[in-house]
Amino acid sequence: MSGASAGPDSPLADRMRPSCLQDVVGQEEIIGPHGPLRALISGGVLPSLLLWGPPGCGKTTLARLVAHHADATFMEFSAVSVGSRELKAVMAEAAKLKRAAGRRTILFLDEIHRFNKAQQDALLPWVERGDVILIGATTENPSFEINSALISRTRLFILKPLDTPAVEQLLRRALAAPQGLNGRLELTPDALAVLAAMSEGDARHALGLLETVAMVADSPPGTGSTAVLDVQDVEKIIAARAPRYDKAGEEHFNIISALHKSLRNSDTQAGLYWLGRMLEGGEDPLYIARRLVRFASEDVGLADPQALVQAVAARDAAHFLGRPEGDLALAQAVVYLALSPKSNALYTAHKAVAGEVARGGNPPVPAQLRNAPTALMKQVGYGKGYVYAHDTTAGITAMTCLPDNLAGTEFYRPGPRGFEAELSERLAKIRRWQQRHLATGNDSPADAADTNDDSPGGST
């Protein structure tokens, strides 16, 4: 249904739907004068398409315009409400129409990601034979939600949210158009900008907001009167809208990734912003808390040992207080983590150990590290050569604790920032002490007593 054919009682978004490509606002990269989708339409050879983009970016509008320019029969379904049997009948009819009259059929399948693997596979034969031209629309990442076989048989076009100037253009058009509000409402430039910003790039939502404002402003059609609204008027009419956020979709992962990377980059302001986006979007605060605890070990580590303490405390506070009181504890943790010195040395060490173990060939525990609770165990050498570190003046021995084939391996290498700089010095002292005592071969409790200032057991 184009804007021209929508009835007067249809929603404003339907009445304002473009009836030709020239009226489409945004998506210049794909439908502009040199856009690839425009080239396909102009060339008359139209493959099956996948349109991926957020709500209200124009996927349905483009599908309808493609069908119009291709002079094809257009059949529109939603994957939420249509079954495989019904689609099979539609595609069989399309195949007959093509053979009998040479007329193409475009099957538009909205929310195609809602189809399971078997349902998507059922589309393949019809698409491969060209019985139908499939146009699938999805708000979800196709690489996660669409079968690779179906992706390989379609052309993927990525649509972006409309920017604020584009949304403002749509709103101005709707305010003036005869099929729109026909001049019975006027918004100040600031009010128009606020309304556009509220839509978050969603054209359908922007027009819905405008329609709500127009209804409340209540200038009856045909009276010749024009209501003029400013920012305060618009904000009174439009209640705060929850920001776009899908806890089960890609946006969930995109925003938690943005939070993690902002903290890693020590960007406090961005960290707080992405935290707010998640909380106001309805994310589980304990999910966020778990990610902050993970960050404290992965990206701060021992550069600031208090980071983990802060993150765990924030988790406990968020759990104890609930929302909204617990949100502030999460904000405190975000700021602390962003401003902490960063080190991934602990994370790298853990991965290195896991990799070493995964390679296999893991040797047995060295005899000196084994307990010997029975006489037989002592007899066969369990515990032989073990030196109790607390019995030494230095508080350390030169005893080897790694298997022989891994002796000298450094899994953990502290970085130069924060508390890890001190840990690096401690490790260097221990290494020097052990190398000196290994060279002399002295490692009994008495011999391990070391009065040298370089003793790791001294004050550090």
C-alpha positions as a Markdown table, in Angstrom:
| # | Residue | x | y | z |
|---|---|---|---|---|
| 1 | Met | 0.0 | 0.0 | 0.0 |
| 2 | Ser | 1.5 | 3.3 | -1.1 |
| 3 | Gly | 0.8 | 6.6 | 0.5 |
| 4 | Ala | -1.5 | 7.5 | -2.4 |
| 5 | Ser | -3.7 | 4.4 | -1.9 |
| 6 | Ala | -3.9 | 4.5 | 1.9 |
| 7 | Gly | -7.3 | 5.5 | 3.3 |
| 8 | Pro | -7.9 | 8.6 | 5.3 |
| 9 | Asp | -8.3 | 6.5 | 8.4 |
| 10 | Ser | -5.0 | 4.7 | 8.0 |
| 11 | Pro | -2.1 | 5.6 | 10.3 |
| 12 | Leu | -0.1 | 8.6 | 9.3 |
| 13 | Ala | 2.9 | 6.4 | 8.6 |
| 14 | Asp | 0.9 | 4.5 | 6.0 |
| 15 | Arg | -0.6 | 7.6 | 4.4 |
| 16 | Met | 2.9 | 9.1 | 4.1 |
| 17 | Arg | 4.5 | 6.0 | 2.6 |
| 18 | Pro | 6.5 | 7.0 | -0.6 |
| 19 | Ser | 5.0 | 5.9 | -3.9 |
| 20 | Cys | 8.2 | 6.3 | -5.9 |
| 21 | Leu | 11.9 | 5.9 | -5.2 |
| 22 | Gln | 12.5 | 9.7 | -5.6 |
| 23 | Asp | 10.3 | 10.3 | -2.5 |
| 24 | Val | 12.3 | 7.9 | -0.3 |
| 25 | Val | 14.3 | 9.8 | 2.4 |
| 26 | Gly | 17.6 | 8.3 | 3.5 |
| 27 | Gln | 19.4 | 5.1 | 2.3 |
| 28 | Glu | 21.3 | 7.1 | -0.3 |
| 29 | Glu | 24.1 | 4.5 | -0.4 |
| 30 | Ile | 21.8 | 1.8 | -1.9 |
| 31 | Ile | 19.0 | 3.7 | -3.7 |
| 32 | Gly | 20.8 | 7.0 | -4.6 |
| 33 | Pro | 21.6 | 7.8 | -8.2 |
| 34 | His | 24.6 | 5.4 | -8.1 |
| 35 | Gly | 23.2 | 3.0 | -5.5 |
| 36 | Pro | 23.4 | -0.8 | -6.2 |
| 37 | Leu | 19.7 | -1.5 | -5.5 |
| 38 | Arg | 18.6 | 1.3 | -7.9 |
| 39 | Ala | 21.0 | -0.1 | -10.5 |
| 40 | Leu | 19.4 | -3.6 | -10.1 |
| 41 | Ile | 15.9 | -2.1 | -10.4 |
| 42 | Ser | 16.8 | 0.0 | -13.5 |
| 43 | Gly | 18.5 | -3.0 | -15.1 |
| 44 | Gly | 15.4 | -5.0 | -15.0 |
| 45 | Val | 17.2 | -8.1 | -13.6 |
| 46 | Leu | 16.1 | -8.5 | -10.1 |
| 47 | Pro | 17.5 | -11.2 | -7.8 |
| 48 | Ser | 16.1 | -12.3 | -4.5 |
| 49 | Leu | 17.0 | -9.8 | -1.8 |
| 50 | Leu | 17.6 | -9.6 | 2.0 |
| 51 | Leu | 17.0 | -6.2 | 3.6 |
| 52 | Trp | 18.6 | -5.9 | 7.0 |
| 53 | Gly | 18.0 | -2.9 | 9.1 |
| 54 | Pro | 16.4 | -1.5 | 12.3 |
| 55 | Pro | 12.7 | -0.9 | 12.7 |
| 56 | Gly | 11.3 | 2.1 | 10.7 |
| 57 | Cys | 14.2 | 2.4 | 8.3 |
| 58 | Gly | 12.2 | 1.6 | 5.1 |
| 59 | Lys | 12.4 | -2.1 | 4.5 |
| 60 | Thr | 8.7 | -2.6 | 3.7 |
| 61 | Thr | 8.6 | 0.6 | 1.6 |
| 62 | Leu | 11.5 | -0.5 | -0.5 |
| 63 | Ala | 10.1 | -3.9 | -1.1 |
| 64 | Arg | 6.8 | -2.4 | -2.3 |
| 65 | Leu | 8.6 | 0.1 | -4.5 |
| 66 | Val | 10.8 | -2.7 | -6.0 |
| 67 | Ala | 7.7 | -4.6 | -6.9 |
| 68 | His | 6.1 | -1.5 | -8.5 |
| 69 | His | 9.2 | -0.7 | -10.6 |
| 70 | Ala | 9.6 | -4.4 | -11.6 |
| 71 | Asp | 5.9 | -4.6 | -12.7 |
| 72 | Ala | 5.6 | -7.8 | -10.7 |
| 73 | Thr | 2.8 | -9.3 | -8.6 |
| 74 | Phe | 3.5 | -8.4 | -5.0 |
| 75 | Met | 2.5 | -10.7 | -2.2 |
| 76 | Glu | 3.3 | -9.6 | 1.4 |
| 77 | Phe | 3.4 | -11.9 | 4.5 |
| 78 | Ser | 4.9 | -11.8 | 8.0 |
| 79 | Ala | 6.9 | -14.8 | 9.1 |
| 80 | Val | 5.1 | -14.4 | 12.5 |
| 81 | Ser | 1.7 | -15.3 | 11.1 |
| 82 | Val | 2.2 | -17.3 | 8.0 |
| 83 | Gly | 2.9 | -21.1 | 7.8 |
| 84 | Ser | 5.0 | -23.2 | 5.5 |
| 85 | Arg | 1.9 | -24.8 | 3.9 |
| 86 | Glu | 0.4 | -21.5 | 3.0 |
| 87 | Leu | 3.6 | -20.2 | 1.5 |
| 88 | Lys | 4.1 | -23.4 | -0.5 |
| 89 | Ala | 0.6 | -22.8 | -2.1 |
| 90 | Val | 1.5 | -19.2 | -2.8 |
| 91 | Met | 4.8 | -20.2 | -4.4 |
| 92 | Ala | 3.2 | -22.9 | -6.5 |
| 93 | Glu | 0.7 | -20.4 | -7.8 |
| 94 | Ala | 3.5 | -18.0 | -8.6 |
| 95 | Ala | 5.3 | -20.7 | -10.6 |
| 96 | Lys | 2.1 | -21.3 | -12.6 |
| 97 | Leu | 1.7 | -17.6 | -13.3 |
| 98 | Lys | 5.3 | -17.4 | -14.5 |
| 99 | Arg | 5.0 | -20.3 | -16.9 |
| 100 | Ala | 1.5 | -19.3 | -18.2 |
| 101 | Ala | 1.9 | -15.5 | -18.5 |
| 102 | Gly | 5.6 | -14.8 | -17.9 |
| 103 | Arg | 4.7 | -12.6 | -15.0 |
| 104 | Arg | 7.0 | -12.4 | -12.0 |
| 105 | Thr | 5.9 | -12.7 | -8.4 |
| 106 | Ile | 7.7 | -10.9 | -5.6 |
| 107 | Leu | 7.2 | -12.6 | -2.3 |
| 108 | Phe | 7.9 | -10.2 | 0.6 |
| 109 | Leu | 8.5 | -12.0 | 3.8 |
| 110 | Asp | 8.7 | -9.6 | 6.7 |
| 111 | Glu | 10.6 | -10.7 | 9.9 |
| 112 | Ile | 12.1 | -13.7 | 8.0 |
| 113 | His | 14.4 | -14.4 | 10.9 |
| 114 | Arg | 11.3 | -15.7 | 12.8 |
| 115 | Phe | 11.3 | -18.7 | 10.4 |
| 116 | Asn | 13.2 | -21.8 | 11.8 |
| 117 | Lys | 15.8 | -23.6 | 9.7 |
| 118 | Ala | 13.4 | -26.1 | 8.2 |
| 119 | Gln | 11.0 | -23.3 | 7.1 |
| 120 | Gln | 13.9 | -21.3 | 5.6 |
| 121 | Asp | 15.1 | -24.4 | 3.8 |
| 122 | Ala | 11.7 | -24.9 | 2.3 |
| 123 | Leu | 12.1 | -21.6 | 0.4 |
| 124 | Leu | 15.3 | -22.6 | -1.3 |
| 125 | Pro | 13.9 | -24.7 | -4.3 |
| 126 | Trp | 11.5 | -22.0 | -5.3 |
| 127 | Val | 14.1 | -19.3 | -5.1 |
| 128 | Glu | 16.7 | -21.4 | -6.9 |
| 129 | Arg | 14.3 | -22.1 | -9.8 |
| 130 | Gly | 13.3 | -18.4 | -10.0 |
| 131 | Asp | 9.6 | -19.3 | -9.4 |
| 132 | Val | 9.5 | -16.3 | -7.0 |
| 133 | Ile | 11.7 | -13.4 | -6.2 |
| 134 | Leu | 12.1 | -13.4 | -2.5 |
| 135 | Ile | 12.5 | -10.2 | -0.6 |
| 136 | Gly | 13.2 | -11.0 | 3.1 |
| 137 | Ala | 13.2 | -8.3 | 5.7 |
| 138 | Thr | 14.9 | -8.7 | 9.1 |
| 139 | Thr | 15.9 | -6.6 | 12.0 |
| 140 | Glu | 18.4 | -9.3 | 13.2 |
| 141 | Asn | 21.9 | -10.0 | 12.0 |
| 142 | Pro | 21.4 | -12.5 | 9.0 |
| 143 | Ser | 24.7 | -14.2 | 9.8 |
| 144 | Phe | 23.1 | -15.4 | 13.1 |
| 145 | Glu | 19.4 | -15.8 | 12.1 |
| 146 | Ile | 19.3 | -16.7 | 8.4 |
| 147 | Asn | 20.6 | -20.0 | 6.9 |
| 148 | Ser | 23.8 | -19.6 | 5.0 |
| 149 | Ala | 22.2 | -21.4 | 2.0 |
| 150 | Leu | 19.5 | -18.8 | 1.8 |
| 151 | Ile | 22.0 | -15.9 | 2.2 |
| 152 | Ser | 24.1 | -17.3 | -0.6 |
| 153 | Arg | 21.1 | -17.2 | -3.0 |
| 154 | Thr | 20.2 | -13.6 | -2.2 |
| 155 | Arg | 21.7 | -10.1 | -2.4 |
| 156 | Leu | 22.0 | -8.6 | 1.0 |
| 157 | Phe | 21.4 | -4.8 | 1.5 |
| 158 | Ile | 22.0 | -3.2 | 4.9 |
| 159 | Leu | 19.7 | -0.3 | 5.8 |
| 160 | Lys | 20.7 | 2.2 | 8.4 |
| 161 | Pro | 18.6 | 4.2 | 10.9 |
| 162 | Leu | 17.6 | 7.5 | 9.5 |
| 163 | Asp | 19.6 | 10.5 | 10.8 |
| 164 | Thr | 17.9 | 13.3 | 12.5 |
| 165 | Pro | 17.8 | 15.7 | 9.5 |
| 166 | Ala | 16.2 | 13.0 | 7.4 |
| 167 | Val | 13.5 | 12.4 | 10.1 |
| 168 | Glu | 12.9 | 16.1 | 10.3 |
| 169 | Gln | 12.4 | 16.2 | 6.5 |
| 170 | Leu | 9.8 | 13.4 | 6.8 |
| 171 | Leu | 8.0 | 15.3 | 9.6 |
| 172 | Arg | 7.9 | 18.5 | 7.6 |
| 173 | Arg | 6.5 | 16.7 | 4.7 |
| 174 | Ala | 3.8 | 15.0 | 6.8 |
| 175 | Leu | 2.8 | 18.4 | 8.4 |
| 176 | Ala | 2.2 | 19.9 | 5.0 |
| 177 | Ala | 1.0 | 17.1 | 2.7 |
| 178 | Pro | -2.7 | 16.8 | 1.9 |
| 179 | Gln | -2.7 | 13.1 | 2.8 |
| 180 | Gly | -0.9 | 14.0 | 6.0 |
| 181 | Leu | -1.8 | 16.8 | 8.4 |
| 182 | Asn | -2.5 | 19.3 | 5.7 |
| 183 | Gly | -1.2 | 22.3 | 7.6 |
| 184 | Arg | -3.4 | 22.0 | 10.6 |
| 185 | Leu | -0.4 | 21.7 | 12.9 |
| 186 | Glu | 2.8 | 23.7 | 13.1 |
| 187 | Leu | 5.9 | 22.8 | 15.2 |
| 188 | Thr | 8.7 | 25.3 | 16.0 |
| 189 | Pro | 12.1 | 24.2 | 14.7 |
| 190 | Asp | 13.2 | 23.2 | 18.1 |
| 191 | Ala | 10.1 | 21.1 | 18.7 |
| 192 | Leu | 10.5 | 19.4 | 15.3 |
| 193 | Ala | 14.1 | 18.6 | 16.3 |
| 194 | Val | 13.0 | 17.1 | 19.6 |
| 195 | Leu | 10.4 | 15.0 | 18.0 |
| 196 | Ala | 12.9 | 13.7 | 15.4 |
| 197 | Ala | 15.4 | 12.9 | 18.1 |
| 198 | Met | 12.8 | 10.9 | 20.1 |
| 199 | Ser | 12.3 | 8.6 | 17.2 |
| 200 | Glu | 15.9 | 7.3 | 17.2 |
| 201 | Gly | 16.0 | 7.0 | 13.4 |
| 202 | Asp | 12.7 | 5.1 | 13.2 |
| 203 | Ala | 10.5 | 6.9 | 10.6 |
| 204 | Arg | 7.4 | 4.9 | 11.5 |
| 205 | His | 7.7 | 5.9 | 15.1 |
| 206 | Ala | 8.4 | 9.5 | 14.3 |
| 207 | Leu | 5.2 | 9.8 | 12.3 |
| 208 | Gly | 3.4 | 8.0 | 15.0 |
| 209 | Leu | 4.6 | 10.5 | 17.5 |
| 210 | Leu | 3.6 | 13.3 | 15.2 |
| 211 | Glu | 0.1 | 11.8 | 14.8 |
| 212 | Thr | -0.2 | 11.6 | 18.6 |
| 213 | Val | 0.8 | 15.3 | 19.0 |
| 214 | Ala | -1.7 | 16.3 | 16.3 |
| 215 | Met | -4.5 | 14.4 | 18.0 |
| 216 | Val | -3.8 | 16.0 | 21.4 |
| 217 | Ala | -3.4 | 19.5 | 19.9 |
| 218 | Asp | -6.9 | 18.9 | 18.5 |
| 219 | Ser | -7.3 | 21.4 | 15.7 |
| 220 | Pro | -10.3 | 20.0 | 13.8 |
| 221 | Pro | -9.8 | 19.5 | 10.1 |
| 222 | Gly | -11.6 | 22.0 | 7.9 |
| 223 | Thr | -11.7 | 24.8 | 10.5 |
| 224 | Gly | -8.8 | 26.6 | 9.0 |
| 225 | Ser | -7.0 | 26.9 | 12.4 |
| 226 | Thr | -3.4 | 25.9 | 12.9 |
| 227 | Ala | -2.1 | 24.8 | 16.2 |
| 228 | Val | 1.5 | 26.0 | 16.9 |
| 229 | Leu | 3.5 | 23.9 | 19.4 |
| 230 | Asp | 6.9 | 24.5 | 20.9 |
| 231 | Val | 9.3 | 22.1 | 22.7 |
| 232 | Gln | 7.5 | 22.3 | 26.1 |
| 233 | Asp | 4.2 | 21.5 | 24.4 |
| 234 | Val | 5.6 | 18.5 | 22.6 |
| 235 | Glu | 7.4 | 17.2 | 25.7 |
| 236 | Lys | 4.2 | 17.4 | 27.7 |
| 237 | Ile | 2.2 | 15.4 | 25.1 |
| 238 | Ile | 4.9 | 12.8 | 24.5 |
| 239 | Ala | 5.8 | 10.7 | 27.5 |
| 240 | Ala | 9.4 | 9.6 | 27.8 |
| 241 | Arg | 9.9 | 6.7 | 25.4 |
| 242 | Ala | 12.1 | 3.8 | 26.4 |
| 243 | Pro | 15.2 | 3.7 | 24.2 |
| 244 | Arg | 15.4 | 1.0 | 21.5 |
| 245 | Tyr | 16.9 | -2.0 | 23.2 |
| 246 | Asp | 16.3 | -5.7 | 22.5 |
| 247 | Lys | 17.5 | -7.9 | 25.4 |
| 248 | Ala | 17.4 | -11.0 | 23.2 |
| 249 | Gly | 18.7 | -9.5 | 19.9 |
| 250 | Glu | 21.9 | -8.1 | 18.4 |
| 251 | Glu | 21.5 | -4.7 | 20.0 |
| 252 | His | 21.9 | -6.4 | 23.4 |
| 253 | Phe | 25.3 | -7.6 | 22.4 |
| 254 | Asn | 26.3 | -4.4 | 20.6 |
| 255 | Ile | 25.7 | -2.3 | 23.6 |
| 256 | Ile | 27.4 | -4.5 | 26.1 |
| 257 | Ser | 30.3 | -4.6 | 23.7 |
| 258 | Ala | 30.3 | -0.8 | 23.6 |
| 259 | Leu | 30.3 | -0.7 | 27.4 |
| 260 | His | 33.2 | -3.1 | 27.7 |
| 261 | Lys | 35.3 | -1.4 | 25.1 |
| 262 | Ser | 34.6 | 2.1 | 26.5 |
| 263 | Leu | 35.8 | 1.0 | 29.9 |
| 264 | Arg | 38.9 | -0.7 | 28.4 |
| 265 | Asn | 39.6 | 2.7 | 26.7 |
| 266 | Ser | 39.2 | 4.5 | 30.1 |
| 267 | Asp | 36.3 | 6.5 | 28.7 |
| 268 | Thr | 34.2 | 7.2 | 31.8 |
| 269 | Gln | 31.5 | 9.3 | 30.0 |
| 270 | Ala | 30.9 | 6.7 | 27.3 |
| 271 | Gly | 30.8 | 3.9 | 30.0 |
| 272 | Leu | 28.1 | 5.7 | 31.9 |
| 273 | Tyr | 26.1 | 6.4 | 28.7 |
| 274 | Trp | 26.1 | 2.7 | 27.6 |
| 275 | Leu | 25.3 | 1.6 | 31.1 |
| 276 | Gly | 22.3 | 4.0 | 31.0 |
| 277 | Arg | 21.2 | 2.7 | 27.6 |
| 278 | Met | 21.0 | -0.8 | 29.0 |
| 279 | Leu | 19.3 | 0.0 | 32.3 |
| 280 | Glu | 16.7 | 2.3 | 30.8 |
| 281 | Gly | 16.1 | -0.3 | 28.1 |
| 282 | Gly | 15.2 | -2.9 | 30.7 |
| 283 | Glu | 18.3 | -4.9 | 30.9 |
| 284 | Asp | 18.8 | -7.2 | 33.9 |
| 285 | Pro | 21.1 | -5.2 | 36.3 |
| 286 | Leu | 22.7 | -8.5 | 37.5 |
| 287 | Tyr | 23.7 | -9.3 | 33.9 |
| 288 | Ile | 25.5 | -6.0 | 33.7 |
| 289 | Ala | 27.0 | -6.6 | 37.1 |
| 290 | Arg | 28.4 | -10.0 | 35.9 |
| 291 | Arg | 30.0 | -8.4 | 32.9 |
| 292 | Leu | 31.6 | -5.7 | 35.2 |
| 293 | Val | 33.0 | -8.5 | 37.4 |
| 294 | Arg | 34.4 | -10.2 | 34.4 |
| 295 | Phe | 35.9 | -6.9 | 33.1 |
| 296 | Ala | 37.6 | -6.3 | 36.5 |
| 297 | Ser | 39.6 | -9.5 | 36.1 |
| 298 | Glu | 40.0 | -9.4 | 32.3 |
| 299 | Asp | 41.0 | -5.8 | 31.7 |
| 300 | Val | 42.1 | -4.4 | 35.0 |
| 301 | Gly | 43.4 | -7.5 | 36.8 |
| 302 | Leu | 46.2 | -6.9 | 39.3 |
| 303 | Ala | 46.9 | -3.5 | 38.0 |
| 304 | Asp | 44.3 | -2.5 | 40.6 |
| 305 | Pro | 43.3 | -5.4 | 42.8 |
| 306 | Gln | 40.5 | -3.3 | 44.3 |
| 307 | Ala | 38.7 | -3.3 | 40.9 |
| 308 | Leu | 37.3 | -6.8 | 41.5 |
| 309 | Val | 36.3 | -5.8 | 45.0 |
| 310 | Gln | 34.4 | -2.8 | 43.7 |
| 311 | Ala | 32.7 | -4.8 | 40.9 |
| 312 | Val | 31.6 | -7.6 | 43.3 |
| 313 | Ala | 30.3 | -5.0 | 45.8 |
| 314 | Ala | 28.3 | -3.3 | 43.0 |
| 315 | Arg | 26.8 | -6.7 | 42.1 |
| 316 | Asp | 25.8 | -7.3 | 45.7 |
| 317 | Ala | 24.4 | -3.8 | 46.1 |
| 318 | Ala | 22.4 | -4.1 | 42.8 |
| 319 | His | 21.0 | -7.4 | 44.0 |
| 320 | Phe | 20.2 | -6.2 | 47.5 |
| 321 | Leu | 18.6 | -2.9 | 46.5 |
| 322 | Gly | 17.1 | -3.6 | 43.2 |
| 323 | Arg | 16.1 | -0.9 | 40.7 |
| 324 | Pro | 16.4 | 2.0 | 40.6 |
| 325 | Glu | 18.4 | 2.4 | 43.9 |
| 326 | Gly | 21.0 | -0.3 | 42.9 |
| 327 | Asp | 21.7 | 1.5 | 39.5 |
| 328 | Leu | 24.0 | 3.9 | 41.3 |
| 329 | Ala | 26.2 | 1.1 | 42.6 |
| 330 | Leu | 26.7 | -0.1 | 39.0 |
| 331 | Ala | 27.5 | 3.5 | 37.9 |
| 332 | Gln | 30.1 | 3.7 | 40.7 |
| 333 | Ala | 31.7 | 0.5 | 39.5 |
| 334 | Val | 31.7 | 1.7 | 35.9 |
| 335 | Val | 33.5 | 4.9 | 36.8 |
| 336 | Tyr | 36.0 | 3.1 | 39.0 |
| 337 | Leu | 36.7 | 0.5 | 36.3 |
| 338 | Ala | 37.1 | 3.1 | 33.6 |
| 339 | Leu | 39.6 | 5.1 | 35.7 |
| 340 | Ser | 41.6 | 2.0 | 36.9 |
| 341 | Pro | 45.0 | 1.3 | 35.4 |
| 342 | Lys | 44.5 | -1.5 | 32.8 |
| 343 | Ser | 46.3 | -4.8 | 32.3 |
| 344 | Asn | 45.3 | -7.9 | 30.5 |
| 345 | Ala | 48.3 | -9.8 | 31.9 |
| 346 | Leu | 46.2 | -12.0 | 34.1 |
| 347 | Tyr | 43.8 | -12.8 | 31.2 |
| 348 | Thr | 46.7 | -13.6 | 28.9 |
| 349 | Ala | 48.3 | -15.8 | 31.5 |
| 350 | His | 45.1 | -17.7 | 32.0 |
| 351 | Lys | 44.7 | -18.3 | 28.3 |
| 352 | Ala | 48.3 | -19.4 | 27.9 |
| 353 | Val | 47.9 | -22.0 | 30.7 |
| 354 | Ala | 44.6 | -23.2 | 29.1 |
| 355 | Gly | 46.4 | -23.5 | 25.8 |
| 356 | Glu | 49.2 | -25.4 | 27.3 |
| 357 | Val | 46.9 | -27.9 | 29.0 |
| 358 | Ala | 44.8 | -28.3 | 25.8 |
| 359 | Arg | 47.9 | -29.3 | 23.8 |
| 360 | Gly | 48.0 | -32.6 | 25.8 |
| 361 | Gly | 51.0 | -34.5 | 27.0 |
| 362 | Asn | 50.6 | -33.1 | 30.5 |
| 363 | Pro | 53.3 | -34.5 | 32.7 |
| 364 | Pro | 52.7 | -35.9 | 36.2 |
| 365 | Val | 53.1 | -33.7 | 39.3 |
| 366 | Pro | 56.8 | -33.6 | 40.3 |
| 367 | Ala | 57.5 | -36.0 | 43.2 |
| 368 | Gln | 58.6 | -33.2 | 45.6 |
| 369 | Leu | 55.2 | -31.6 | 45.4 |
| 370 | Arg | 53.2 | -34.8 | 46.2 |
| 371 | Asn | 51.9 | -35.5 | 49.7 |
| 372 | Ala | 53.0 | -38.7 | 51.3 |
| 373 | Pro | 50.4 | -39.7 | 53.8 |
| 374 | Thr | 51.5 | -43.4 | 53.8 |
| 375 | Ala | 54.8 | -45.2 | 54.3 |
| 376 | Leu | 54.6 | -46.7 | 50.9 |
| 377 | Met | 54.3 | -43.3 | 49.3 |
| 378 | Lys | 57.3 | -42.0 | 51.2 |
| 379 | Gln | 59.2 | -45.1 | 50.2 |
| 380 | Val | 58.6 | -44.6 | 46.4 |
| 381 | Gly | 59.7 | -40.9 | 46.7 |
| 382 | Tyr | 56.6 | -38.9 | 47.2 |
| 383 | Gly | 57.5 | -35.6 | 48.8 |
| 384 | Lys | 61.3 | -36.3 | 48.4 |
| 385 | Gly | 63.2 | -33.0 | 48.0 |
| 386 | Tyr | 60.3 | -30.8 | 49.3 |
| 387 | Val | 61.4 | -27.7 | 51.3 |
| 388 | Tyr | 58.9 | -25.9 | 53.5 |
| 389 | Ala | 59.2 | -22.3 | 52.5 |
| 390 | His | 58.1 | -21.0 | 56.0 |
| 391 | Asp | 61.2 | -22.7 | 57.5 |
| 392 | Thr | 63.5 | -20.5 | 55.5 |
| 393 | Thr | 64.6 | -17.0 | 56.4 |
| 394 | Ala | 63.8 | -15.8 | 52.9 |
| 395 | Gly | 60.4 | -17.3 | 52.9 |
| 396 | Ile | 61.1 | -19.0 | 49.6 |
| 397 | Thr | 63.1 | -21.9 | 48.1 |
| 398 | Ala | 64.7 | -22.6 | 44.8 |
| 399 | Met | 62.6 | -25.8 | 44.5 |
| 400 | Thr | 61.1 | -26.3 | 41.0 |
| 401 | Cys | 57.3 | -26.5 | 41.1 |
| 402 | Leu | 56.6 | -26.8 | 37.4 |
| 403 | Pro | 57.1 | -30.1 | 35.5 |
| 404 | Asp | 60.6 | -30.3 | 34.1 |
| 405 | Asn | 59.5 | -29.8 | 30.5 |
| 406 | Leu | 57.9 | -26.5 | 31.5 |
| 407 | Ala | 60.6 | -25.2 | 33.9 |
| 408 | Gly | 61.3 | -21.5 | 33.4 |
| 409 | Thr | 58.0 | -20.9 | 31.5 |
| 410 | Glu | 56.4 | -17.5 | 32.2 |
| 411 | Phe | 52.7 | -17.5 | 31.9 |
| 412 | Tyr | 52.1 | -14.4 | 33.9 |
| 413 | Arg | 54.0 | -11.3 | 32.9 |
| 414 | Pro | 52.8 | -8.2 | 34.9 |
| 415 | Gly | 52.4 | -5.0 | 33.0 |
| 416 | Pro | 54.0 | -1.6 | 33.8 |
| 417 | Arg | 50.8 | 0.1 | 35.1 |
| 418 | Gly | 49.3 | 0.4 | 38.6 |
| 419 | Phe | 50.0 | -2.2 | 41.2 |
| 420 | Glu | 51.4 | -4.6 | 38.6 |
| 421 | Ala | 54.5 | -2.4 | 38.4 |
| 422 | Glu | 55.2 | -3.4 | 42.0 |
| 423 | Leu | 54.3 | -7.0 | 41.3 |
| 424 | Ser | 56.8 | -7.0 | 38.4 |
| 425 | Glu | 59.5 | -5.9 | 40.8 |
| 426 | Arg | 58.6 | -8.7 | 43.2 |
| 427 | Leu | 58.7 | -11.3 | 40.5 |
| 428 | Ala | 62.1 | -10.0 | 39.3 |
| 429 | Lys | 63.5 | -10.3 | 42.9 |
| 430 | Ile | 62.2 | -13.8 | 43.2 |
| 431 | Arg | 63.6 | -14.8 | 39.9 |
| 432 | Arg | 67.1 | -13.3 | 40.7 |
| 433 | Trp | 67.1 | -15.1 | 44.1 |
| 434 | Gln | 66.1 | -18.4 | 42.7 |
| 435 | Gln | 68.7 | -18.2 | 39.9 |
| 436 | Arg | 71.4 | -17.4 | 42.4 |
| 437 | His | 70.5 | -20.3 | 44.7 |
| 438 | Leu | 70.0 | -22.8 | 41.8 |
| 439 | Ala | 73.5 | -21.9 | 40.7 |
| 440 | Thr | 74.9 | -22.8 | 44.1 |
| 441 | Gly | 72.7 | -25.9 | 44.6 |
| 442 | Asn | 71.8 | -24.8 | 48.1 |
| 443 | Asp | 68.1 | -25.2 | 49.0 |
| 444 | Ser | 67.9 | -26.6 | 52.5 |
| 445 | Pro | 66.1 | -24.5 | 55.1 |
| 446 | Ala | 69.4 | -23.4 | 56.6 |
| 447 | Asp | 71.0 | -22.6 | 53.2 |
| 448 | Ala | 67.9 | -20.8 | 52.1 |
| 449 | Ala | 68.4 | -18.2 | 54.8 |
| 450 | Asp | 69.5 | -15.1 | 52.9 |
| 451 | Thr | 70.6 | -11.9 | 54.4 |
| 452 | Asn | 71.1 | -10.2 | 51.1 |
| 453 | Asp | 69.0 | -7.1 | 50.5 |
| 454 | Asp | 67.7 | -8.7 | 47.4 |
| 455 | Ser | 65.9 | -11.4 | 49.4 |
| 456 | Pro | 62.3 | -11.7 | 48.3 |
| 457 | Gly | 61.3 | -12.4 | 51.9 |
| 458 | Gly | 62.5 | -9.0 | 53.0 |
| 459 | Ser | 60.3 | -5.9 | 53.1 |
| 460 | Thr | 59.0 | -5.0 | 49.7 |
